[in-house]
Amino acid sequence: MSTEIVVSAVGDILMWNSQIEAARIPNKRSYSFDHLFTEIAPYLKTADLTIGNLETTLSGREKIYQQKSDKTGYPMFNCPDELAPALKKAGFDVITTANNHCMDRGVKGLNRTLDILDRYEIEHTGTFRTYKESKNLLIKTIKGIKIGILNYTYGTNYIPVPKDQPWLVNRINLKKILADLYRIKPKVDVTIVSLHFGREFHRYPSKRQIEITNTLLKHGADIILGSHPHVIQPMVLKNVTRFDGTTKKGVVINSLGNFISKRMWKNIHTESGVIVNITVEKNEKGETNIKKIDYVPTWTQQNHKLRKIRYRVLPIEKFLRQPDSHLSTEEIRTMKKIWKNTTTHIEQKSHL
């Protein structure tokens, strides 16, 4: 008898100062992020495994959470711990942490982020507190199907990782990734590789992205999840002839877009993302394959009420069919535009 599971994935989980301020509980020194995910949580919870990329640290209380690097001018992120239980409640099972902001509060912030995720029982990979931990493989067994998850980033925004602790952050290095692939493949049925790479705000993958993903598919990656561009890039579902001569379907989502963020640099595409749902089947012979792939376009609403911005992630199709009282006519028009942008862009056959 065959078995099926659904793996869902989203892109960047960003927390700008305005988002954090919107989550502050009045007259208290605490925050609640639950409202951000109330409308989208049912879509995350229906999956057997839900993965997201945490593009902030959980480094402890600060007066100003979003700071600015004196060296580069890049934003440096931190967020109140209350984000973690909100992510857990929304349905996230695994969080990837290797990205260009994972060192924004140094080694101490990196370590504390993982401590907070552990506290709320959210599994993670990509950054590590010890050398021994960096050698652990994240493997999830769901309905008898073993899923291996690897995660790497192109860099850390020029914030140096200590030379005596290079294992703190998984960097995109093909020799390193292939070694990890060869190590994890015999232990699992499906291998997911999450890559934080590509050019910000570019809606198509770079030549280097394509070279990396093609190489990883040929060497055994089944699903590749891309993040960092902050906009959606086309996805690929194709038959791959691997280095051992076998042929198997592989999935590449070059960029899942922003799962939650304020609008970045007046770019409407940065408000949108997708929940990608991948159905994995294991047959009676123990062979696994990717049976189906679909997606849910999402939009981060920035609702201005009573001089305070309120954010929430919305499943676009549902709210176009049944808009609620918190949506203006202009926002409905925006959702229609994003729906068209997403559905025509992510499935472009010429780029598969």
C-alpha angles and dihedrals in degrees: 000000000000124000129212132197133177121227114196126193137183133189134238121354101203127182115196121182092260091055092049092047090051088056095052114117108230115253092005135094092231141083140219122204096173094103091062091067105029095106097040099041095087089060092050095046095054091068123087090225127019123192131188138172115241106212096184137059128242096219102150137268119332135167090231116028100184109057134170130242112241089207102049107010089234119141115258114210136215129156137192115268091246089082091073098061089044090056091048092049091048091058108264114151101173131028123195113216107181105105140118092276100049091099096046091117096030129243092319092056092045092052094045092051090059091045091056093047088051091050090059094040097246111146118225145182139181099065127053142195098213139022090246091053090051089061093055117104119221106229124169120195112205122174089338095309115118116215121193118200126198127178135193140168133210092228150321103254092268092300101135122237107221109266091228091053106045090146091070091088128029107230126199102261115145094214090053095044094048091050090052091046092053089048097049101037097076090052100051145047096220130026122206120193117194113200126190100203148110134075120309115251093004110131095205129055119258123243089255092053090052092048092051096046093046090052093049092048091052090051098051111283109140101185127024118194117196129200140164105069089086089218131079118266124193120277128229129214112177146140111264127201105215130212090261092056097254122127122221139157117263131190127211123183100184092196129000091197124224115326090192129000142121114258108286121218092342089294112143091200090067091068093064140071142149138246102222114206117200119188112210120195128198114195133208091272091056093252118141129207140167104257103179143356129199137154145212116221112223136193132197108226117209100200115193109210129156091352091300126104116231119196130203136162112235132195097232101211093053094049094046088055095042112018114188131217092269092068122084125210089253092052091051088053089050091052091051090052093048091046090056092044092051101044095045095043106043095051100044104148093203089067098046 
